[in-house]
């Protein structure tokens, strides 16, 4: 979460409380996944200001909004288009970090009530002006 902020970046990236907000969102997501809020200690969460590909190619690379590199303990999420950290793919990527489930085999990935609980957790830490309208599209896996 360091480095220069691009002029086109969302306003929250320059907020003085950004680190606390990201930590709260990631911790809340960890708890919904069934871990402690501290389960991500040692991870670096990077809010990207431009698209990235996670080493994928083709159509799949064009839709990347998050990557988790467990070996390096790094989570990347695309910050663009999101009104706050809670509106990014943090919740989804926290699942990958905690479960090590890159293929979305855990039943929670497609459990509507699970994602409703996750959205509630993200709302708990989001600023009132943060729109979470795209939360489902960014976080729930799709069968393509």
GROMACS elastic network, one bead per residue, 0.5 to 0.9 nm:
[ bonds ]
;  ai    aj funct       b0    kb
    1    13     6  0.82862   500
    1    18     6  0.85112   500
    1    19     6  0.76360   500
    1    44     6  0.81658   500
    1    45     6  0.67685   500
    1    46     6  0.51222   500
    1    47     6  0.58779   500
    1    48     6  0.82914   500
    2     5     6  0.84769   500
    2    46     6  0.81487   500
    2    47     6  0.88182   500
    5     8     6  0.83390   500
    5     9     6  0.65613   500
    5    13     6  0.70582   500
    5    14     6  0.69220   500
    5    49     6  0.78961   500
    6     9     6  0.52446   500
    6    10     6  0.87605   500
    6    49     6  0.71165   500
    7    10     6  0.84880   500
    8    11     6  0.87587   500
    8    49     6  0.84574   500
    8    80     6  0.84420   500
    9    12     6  0.83735   500
    9    13     6  0.69880   500
    9    14     6  0.87392   500
    9    49     6  0.62458   500
    9    50     6  0.88686   500
    9    79     6  0.76223   500
    9    80     6  0.63056   500
    9    81     6  0.85744   500
   10    13     6  0.59543   500
   10    14     6  0.80768   500
   10    49     6  0.86363   500
   10    79     6  0.71605   500
   10    80     6  0.63621   500
   10    81     6  0.72953   500
   10    82     6  0.70278   500
   10    83     6  0.66040   500
   10    84     6  0.78735   500
   11    14     6  0.58426   500
   11    15     6  0.69438   500
   11    83     6  0.78191   500
   11    84     6  0.83614   500
   12    15     6  0.50050   500
   12    16     6  0.86422   500
   12    17     6  0.87704   500
   12    18     6  0.68028   500
   12    83     6  0.71535   500
   12    84     6  0.59041   500
   12    85     6  0.76785   500
   13    16     6  0.85867   500
   13    18     6  0.65069   500
   13    47     6  0.80871   500
   13    79     6  0.80603   500
   13    84     6  0.82453   500
   13    85     6  0.85692   500
   14    17     6  0.85913   500
   14    18     6  0.72005   500
   15    18     6  0.53158   500
   15    19     6  0.88149   500
   16    19     6  0.79010   500
   16    20     6  0.89284   500
   17    20     6  0.54236   500
   17    21     6  0.61941   500
   17    22     6  0.87268   500
   18    21     6  0.50644   500
   18    22     6  0.61080   500
   18    23     6  0.84976   500
   18    85     6  0.82356   500
   19    22     6  0.52162   500
   19    23     6  0.60761   500
   19    24     6  0.85408   500
   20    23     6  0.50633   500
   20    24     6  0.60515   500
   20    25     6  0.85928   500
   21    24     6  0.51270   500
   21    25     6  0.61915   500
   21    26     6  0.86073   500
   21    84     6  0.86972   500
   21    85     6  0.70006   500
   21    86     6  0.82849   500
   21   125     6  0.71660   500
   21   126     6  0.77964   500
   22    25     6  0.51177   500
   22    26     6  0.60658   500
   22    27     6  0.83723   500
   22    45     6  0.81018   500
   22    84     6  0.89785   500
   22    85     6  0.58781   500
   22    86     6  0.75790   500
   22    90     6  0.85073   500
   23    26     6  0.51685   500
   23    27     6  0.58583   500
   23    28     6  0.83759   500
   23    37     6  0.86766   500
   23    45     6  0.88559   500
   24    27     6  0.50671   500
   24    28     6  0.59582   500
   24    29     6  0.84865   500
   24    37     6  0.82218   500
   24   122     6  0.88195   500
   24   125     6  0.64681   500
   25    28     6  0.51684   500
   25    29     6  0.61649   500
   25    30     6  0.86224   500
   25    85     6  0.70137   500
   25    86     6  0.57533   500
   25    90     6  0.74306   500
   25    91     6  0.76370   500
   25   121     6  0.78313   500
   25   122     6  0.60916   500
   25   124     6  0.86826   500
   25   125     6  0.62809   500
   25   126     6  0.78750   500
   26    29     6  0.50775   500
   26    30     6  0.61319   500
   26    31     6  0.87215   500
   26    37     6  0.74098   500
   26    40     6  0.78363   500
   26    45     6  0.89159   500
   26    86     6  0.83646   500
   26    90     6  0.63846   500
   26    91     6  0.66405   500
   26    94     6  0.66931   500
   26   122     6  0.88975   500
   27    30     6  0.50328   500
   27    31     6  0.63422   500
   27    32     6  0.88309   500
   27    35     6  0.88153   500
   27    36     6  0.72916   500
   27    38     6  0.66470   500
   27    39     6  0.78973   500
   27    40     6  0.75697   500
   27    94     6  0.88253   500
   28    31     6  0.52109   500
   28    32     6  0.64859   500
   28    33     6  0.87917   500
   28    36     6  0.86702   500
   28    37     6  0.63268   500
   28    91     6  0.84259   500
   28   118     6  0.81527   500
   28   121     6  0.58184   500
   28   122     6  0.69621   500
   28   124     6  0.85035   500
   28   125     6  0.80592   500
   29    32     6  0.51655   500
   29    33     6  0.62870   500
   29    34     6  0.87365   500
   29    35     6  0.87580   500
   29    37     6  0.78440   500
   29    90     6  0.77355   500
   29    91     6  0.51599   500
   29    92     6  0.82828   500
   29    94     6  0.66287   500
   29    95     6  0.78785   500
   29   118     6  0.64588   500
   29   121     6  0.68044   500
   29   122     6  0.73345   500
   30    33     6  0.50290   500
   30    34     6  0.63828   500
   30    35     6  0.52452   500
   30    36     6  0.61558   500
   30    37     6  0.55203   500
   30    38     6  0.80878   500
   30    39     6  0.69939   500
   30    40     6  0.77079   500
   30    91     6  0.77528   500
   30    94     6  0.63267   500
   30    95     6  0.72923   500
   30    98     6  0.75548   500
   31    36     6  0.53613   500
   31    37     6  0.57220   500
   31    39     6  0.88602   500
   31   121     6  0.88034   500
   32    35     6  0.73155   500
   32    36     6  0.89701   500
   32   114     6  0.79563   500
   32   117     6  0.70734   500
   32   118     6  0.60886   500
   32   121     6  0.74668   500
   33    36     6  0.88143   500
   33    91     6  0.88596   500
   33    94     6  0.81398   500
   33    95     6  0.64631   500
   33    98     6  0.78151   500
   33    99     6  0.85486   500
   33   108     6  0.85280   500
   33   114     6  0.87283   500
   33   118     6  0.83929   500
   35    38     6  0.80115   500
   35    39     6  0.61924   500
   35    98     6  0.76930   500
   36    39     6  0.52856   500
   36    40     6  0.84020   500
   37    40     6  0.70709   500
   37    41     6  0.85267   500
   38    41     6  0.53758   500
   39    42     6  0.86515   500
   39    98     6  0.75844   500
   40    43     6  0.55050   500
   40    44     6  0.86045   500
   40    73     6  0.85665   500
   40    94     6  0.80129   500
   40    97     6  0.78430   500
   40    98     6  0.78169   500
   41    44     6  0.84951   500
   42    73     6  0.67553   500
   42    74     6  0.87550   500
   43    70     6  0.85031   500
   43    72     6  0.81222   500
   43    74     6  0.54230   500
   43    75     6  0.70825   500
   43    97     6  0.89231   500
   44    72     6  0.88468   500
   44    73     6  0.63633   500
   44    75     6  0.61921   500
   44    76     6  0.83715   500
   45    73     6  0.86839   500
   45    74     6  0.59251   500
   45    76     6  0.58811   500
   45    77     6  0.76758   500
   45    90     6  0.85953   500
   46    74     6  0.73577   500
   46    75     6  0.60954   500
   46    77     6  0.63349   500
   46    78     6  0.84282   500
   46    79     6  0.89834   500
   47    75     6  0.86027   500
   47    76     6  0.60503   500
   47    77     6  0.52233   500
   47    78     6  0.58135   500
   47    79     6  0.53236   500
   47    80     6  0.87249   500
   47    85     6  0.84167   500
   47    88     6  0.89340   500
   48    51     6  0.71743   500
   48    52     6  0.78676   500
   48    76     6  0.66480   500
   48    77     6  0.59191   500
   48    79     6  0.55362   500
   48    80     6  0.75535   500
   49    78     6  0.64616   500
   49    79     6  0.58183   500
   49    80     6  0.59599   500
   50    78     6  0.70199   500
   50    79     6  0.80011   500
   50    80     6  0.70898   500
   51    62     6  0.82864   500
   51    63     6  0.89758   500
   51    64     6  0.74563   500
   51    65     6  0.76583   500
   51    78     6  0.66773   500
   51    80     6  0.83491   500
   52    55     6  0.84951   500
   52    61     6  0.78499   500
   52    62     6  0.85220   500
   52    64     6  0.68742   500
   52    65     6  0.79597   500
   52    66     6  0.85421   500
   52    76     6  0.89927   500
   52    78     6  0.79761   500
   53    56     6  0.55881   500
   53    57     6  0.73069   500
   53    60     6  0.85329   500
   53    61     6  0.50716   500
   53    62     6  0.73025   500
   53    63     6  0.84633   500
   53    64     6  0.61435   500
   53    65     6  0.87203   500
   53    66     6  0.88991   500
   53    67     6  0.85232   500
   54    57     6  0.87734   500
   54    61     6  0.74445   500
   54    64     6  0.74412   500
   54    66     6  0.79878   500
   54    67     6  0.60356   500
   54    68     6  0.85704   500
   54    76     6  0.88999   500
   55    61     6  0.78373   500
   56    59     6  0.88820   500
   56    60     6  0.66511   500
   56    61     6  0.51452   500
   56    62     6  0.89215   500
   56    64     6  0.87451   500
   57    60     6  0.62477   500
   57    62     6  0.80106   500
   58    61     6  0.55531   500
   58    62     6  0.70159   500
   59    62     6  0.53469   500
   59    63     6  0.70829   500
   60    63     6  0.56291   500
   60    64     6  0.69209   500
   61    64     6  0.55689   500
   62    65     6  0.89922   500
   64    67     6  0.76387   500
   64    77     6  0.86012   500
   64    78     6  0.79651   500
   65    76     6  0.81132   500
   65    77     6  0.55617   500
   65    79     6  0.82914   500
   65    88     6  0.77881   500
   65    89     6  0.63765   500
   65   138     6  0.70238   500
   65   139     6  0.88923   500
   66    75     6  0.73444   500
   66    76     6  0.53164   500
   66    78     6  0.61273   500
   66    88     6  0.84457   500
   66    89     6  0.59666   500
   66    90     6  0.75609   500
   66    92     6  0.79990   500
   66    93     6  0.63674   500
   66   138     6  0.88213   500
   67    74     6  0.82659   500
   67    75     6  0.58436   500
   67    76     6  0.51241   500
   67    77     6  0.65353   500
   67    93     6  0.64889   500
   67    96     6  0.85346   500
   68    71     6  0.89974   500
   68    72     6  0.88394   500
   68    73     6  0.76386   500
   68    74     6  0.59593   500
   68    76     6  0.63111   500
   68    77     6  0.86930   500
   68    93     6  0.59910   500
   68    94     6  0.79927   500
   68    96     6  0.64766   500
   68    97     6  0.62252   500
   68   102     6  0.89172   500
   69    72     6  0.55287   500
   69    73     6  0.57179   500
   69    74     6  0.51121   500
   69    75     6  0.61931   500
   69    76     6  0.83068   500
   69    96     6  0.89289   500
   69    97     6  0.76788   500
   70    74     6  0.64551   500
   70    75     6  0.79872   500
   70    96     6  0.82702   500
   70    97     6  0.59767   500
   70    98     6  0.88239   500
   70   100     6  0.76062   500
   71    74     6  0.79999   500
   72    75     6  0.89839   500
   73    97     6  0.79992   500
   74    97     6  0.86919   500
   75    90     6  0.81239   500
   75    93     6  0.66930   500
   75    94     6  0.78018   500
   75    97     6  0.77585   500
   76    89     6  0.88801   500
   76    90     6  0.83055   500
   76    93     6  0.79996   500
   77    88     6  0.66823   500
   77    89     6  0.59655   500
   77    90     6  0.64817   500
   77    93     6  0.78379   500
   78    81     6  0.81328   500
   78    82     6  0.82711   500
   78    88     6  0.67530   500
   78    89     6  0.74381   500
   79    82     6  0.57976   500
   79    83     6  0.83823   500
   79    84     6  0.80441   500
   79    85     6  0.73334   500
   79    87     6  0.86635   500
   79    88     6  0.62967   500
   79    89     6  0.87237   500
   80    83     6  0.83606   500
   80    88     6  0.84930   500
   81    87     6  0.88333   500
   81    88     6  0.83742   500
   82    85     6  0.71889   500
   82    86     6  0.83257   500
   82    87     6  0.54385   500
   82    88     6  0.58524   500
   82   130     6  0.84945   500
   82   131     6  0.79869   500
   82   132     6  0.82893   500
   82   134     6  0.82759   500
   83    86     6  0.82335   500
   83    87     6  0.63322   500
   83    88     6  0.82785   500
   83   129     6  0.81407   500
   83   130     6  0.53630   500
   83   131     6  0.61006   500
   83   132     6  0.78460   500
   84    87     6  0.54221   500
   84    88     6  0.71364   500
   84   126     6  0.70141   500
   84   127     6  0.76961   500
   84   129     6  0.88529   500
   84   130     6  0.58084   500
   84   131     6  0.77526   500
   84   132     6  0.84462   500
   85    88     6  0.54774   500
   85    89     6  0.83884   500
   85    90     6  0.73548   500
   85   122     6  0.89393   500
   85   126     6  0.77295   500
   85   130     6  0.89782   500
   86    89     6  0.77851   500
   86    90     6  0.68890   500
   86    91     6  0.77299   500
   86   119     6  0.87140   500
   86   122     6  0.53439   500
   86   123     6  0.74370   500
   86   125     6  0.74845   500
   86   126     6  0.60321   500
   86   130     6  0.82247   500
   86   132     6  0.74353   500
   86   135     6  0.81418   500
   87    90     6  0.79171   500
   87    91     6  0.89208   500
   87   122     6  0.77805   500
   87   126     6  0.83440   500
   87   130     6  0.76121   500
   87   131     6  0.70616   500
   87   132     6  0.52234   500
   87   133     6  0.80211   500
   87   134     6  0.70166   500
   87   135     6  0.55413   500
   87   138     6  0.80319   500
   88    91     6  0.77201   500
   88    92     6  0.88242   500
   88   132     6  0.87606   500
   88   134     6  0.85733   500
   88   135     6  0.70328   500
   88   138     6  0.66814   500
   88   139     6  0.78360   500
   89    92     6  0.53036   500
   89    93     6  0.62208   500
   89    94     6  0.85713   500
   89   135     6  0.76233   500
   89   138     6  0.54785   500
   89   139     6  0.52771   500
   90    93     6  0.51888   500
   90    94     6  0.59755   500
   90    95     6  0.86409   500
   90   139     6  0.78800   500
   91    94     6  0.52420   500
   91    95     6  0.65691   500
   91   118     6  0.73360   500
   91   119     6  0.87952   500
   91   122     6  0.81487   500
   91   139     6  0.66223   500
   92    95     6  0.52438   500
   92    96     6  0.67834   500
   92   109     6  0.85731   500
   92   138     6  0.79827   500
   92   140     6  0.70780   500
   92   141     6  0.84727   500
   93    96     6  0.50077   500
   93    97     6  0.62537   500
   93    98     6  0.86476   500
   93   139     6  0.81815   500
   94    98     6  0.61101   500
   94    99     6  0.83665   500
   95    98     6  0.52516   500
   95    99     6  0.57532   500
   95   100     6  0.76918   500
   95   101     6  0.77051   500
   95   109     6  0.86701   500
   96    99     6  0.53074   500
   96   100     6  0.50946   500
   96   101     6  0.54880   500
   96   102     6  0.61815   500
   96   104     6  0.83958   500
   97   100     6  0.56789   500
   97   101     6  0.80707   500
   98   101     6  0.82150   500
   99   102     6  0.83635   500
   99   106     6  0.83514   500
  100   103     6  0.89166   500
  101   104     6  0.56353   500
  101   105     6  0.65670   500
  101   106     6  0.71312   500
  102   105     6  0.79780   500
  103   106     6  0.85037   500
  104   107     6  0.78091   500
  104   108     6  0.85501   500
  104   109     6  0.60188   500
  104   110     6  0.84518   500
  104   141     6  0.74428   500
  105   108     6  0.84308   500
  105   109     6  0.73817   500
  106   109     6  0.60413   500
  106   110     6  0.82914   500
  107   110     6  0.59086   500
  107   111     6  0.63882   500
  108   112     6  0.81085   500
  108   113     6  0.86637   500
  108   114     6  0.60898   500
  108   115     6  0.79323   500
  109   112     6  0.84656   500
  109   114     6  0.79516   500
  109   115     6  0.79794   500
  109   139     6  0.89841   500
  109   140     6  0.64691   500
  109   141     6  0.64884   500
  110   113     6  0.89963   500
  110   114     6  0.80881   500
  110   115     6  0.80932   500
  110   140     6  0.69320   500
  110   141     6  0.70088   500
  110   142     6  0.84672   500
  111   114     6  0.52710   500
  111   115     6  0.65686   500
  111   116     6  0.87983   500
  112   115     6  0.52685   500
  112   116     6  0.62145   500
  112   117     6  0.87753   500
  112   140     6  0.89322   500
  113   117     6  0.62801   500
  113   118     6  0.85947   500
  114   117     6  0.51820   500
  114   118     6  0.62526   500
  114   119     6  0.87218   500
  115   119     6  0.60162   500
  115   120     6  0.84654   500
  115   136     6  0.76799   500
  115   139     6  0.84379   500
  115   140     6  0.73835   500
  116   119     6  0.50978   500
  116   120     6  0.62592   500
  116   121     6  0.87242   500
  117   120     6  0.50376   500
  117   121     6  0.62999   500
  117   122     6  0.87584   500
  118   121     6  0.50469   500
  118   122     6  0.62966   500
  118   123     6  0.86699   500
  119   122     6  0.50377   500
  119   123     6  0.61561   500
  119   124     6  0.86389   500
  119   132     6  0.80297   500
  119   135     6  0.73099   500
  119   136     6  0.82315   500
  120   123     6  0.50800   500
  120   124     6  0.63009   500
  121   124     6  0.51258   500
  121   125     6  0.70554   500
  121   126     6  0.89273   500
  122   125     6  0.56370   500
  122   126     6  0.61167   500
  122   132     6  0.83738   500
  123   126     6  0.50291   500
  123   127     6  0.79390   500
  123   128     6  0.84098   500
  123   130     6  0.86019   500
  123   132     6  0.77150   500
  124   127     6  0.85012   500
  126   129     6  0.80561   500
  126   130     6  0.61778   500
  126   131     6  0.87053   500
  126   132     6  0.87194   500
  127   130     6  0.54220   500
  127   131     6  0.89021   500
  128   131     6  0.81602   500
  131   134     6  0.78018   500
  131   135     6  0.86730   500
  132   135     6  0.51956   500
  132   136     6  0.84148   500
  133   136     6  0.75747   500
  133   137     6  0.86374   500
  134   137     6  0.53384   500
  134   138     6  0.63091   500
  134   139     6  0.86668   500
  135   138     6  0.53111   500
  135   139     6  0.60331   500
  135   140     6  0.81532   500
  136   139     6  0.53016   500
  136   140     6  0.54711   500
  136   141     6  0.88043   500
  137   140     6  0.61827   500
  137   141     6  0.81328   500
  137   142     6  0.85977   500
  138   141     6  0.81771   500
